[in-house]
Amino acid sequence: MIGHPVSHSRSPAMQNAALGALGLEDWTYRAIDAAPDAFEITARELASVGYAGVNVTVPHKEAALALADEASEASQQIGAANTLAFEGKRIEAHNTDADGLLSSLPDSPRGRRALVLGAGGAARAAIWALLWEGAEVEVWNRTPEKAAALCAELGGAAITDPSQDAYELIVNTSAAGLRGEDPFEHLPLEPDLFAESQTVVDMVYGERRSPLLEAAEAAGAAAVDGLEILVQQGARSLEIWTGRQPPIEIMRKAARDFRR
């Protein structure tokens, strides 16, 4: 995995547990911290020395798509790649973030009204995935112009004042709550307005359940955390590199048991 920073990542523990379970003892997965000006040379060097591929995390996902010789339809339409597969020096770009979100949902989003909070890289994948599956998508961001620009590119409708109870699916892709602050101070949501009929997804994850998901669960809503999405997208990446069926339960346990 290449990112900046990467020391917090649970991906190495998760992927190495999966490789061991698959009997691929000669494979290894590690994290490499590369600043933006070193990303391309780092990726090409790994391709040239025999790596099967890399995951790509912030801030390199758009750069990963740009350097690829070939790109999946999803990565092209999303405008970013989180997985690169190497065949010699040839680089293929994929985006498994969209698959990760969809695989994590308890039900299909088709025909459901969805609210996506945020307008960064994770929002791009979420919006594309939900629209692809037939959801009605609205997008909110603290900077309305960013939400409008993203919807003009990908689809969906940018809004400034969402009504929380109007949505069957709410997906927080923003960093609100990431540093331990109250996410409700930064999002157009109220902790006591969730409903049992809703599914709430929070990309933020840490050592404990996020306050956003705690409030959703207290109302009886279905809750999906960022760790589950990490597991699902990582499983798809592993399948691309190895051609093997990923051991989801082992990956999930390794990700959730990880301690820095």
Helices and strands as residue ranges (DSSP letters): E 2-3, H 11-21, E 32-33, G 36-38, H 39-48, E 53-55, H 61-67, E 70-71, H 73-78, E 83-87, E 90-94, H 97-104, E 113-117, H 121-132, E 136-140, H 144-154, E 157-158, G 164-166, E 169-172, G 183-185, E 199-202, H 211-218, E 222-225, H 226-242, H 248-257
